[in-house]
Amino acid sequence: MSDKIEQFKQTLDACHEWPCPYLFKFILPTENLTQVKELFSDHTLQTRESKTGKYTSVSMESSMCSSKAITDIYEKAAQVPGLMSL
């Protein structure tokens, strides 16, 4: 596991008491939105298209039980080409 991920997990553990709600935000090419919807079909996603329609922002709030659960979601989302995590 990379040092960055481990540091992020330590920061999450220091700032949160588990379980707690966590808001994920992503920006991705609109053409890849279907992939995100398929990956997170068990979550409620809020989407908003850019003015040009080229990009879509996605917000997803979920109750997380640990920092590992959060990093697992980010790793899963990283499979989508062009996705940026905020």
Secondary structure, 3 states (H helix, E strand, C coil): CCHHHHHHHHHHHHHCCCCEEEEEEEEEEHHHHHHHHHHCCCCCCEEEECCCCCEEEEEEEEEECCHHHHHHHHHHHCCCCCCEEC
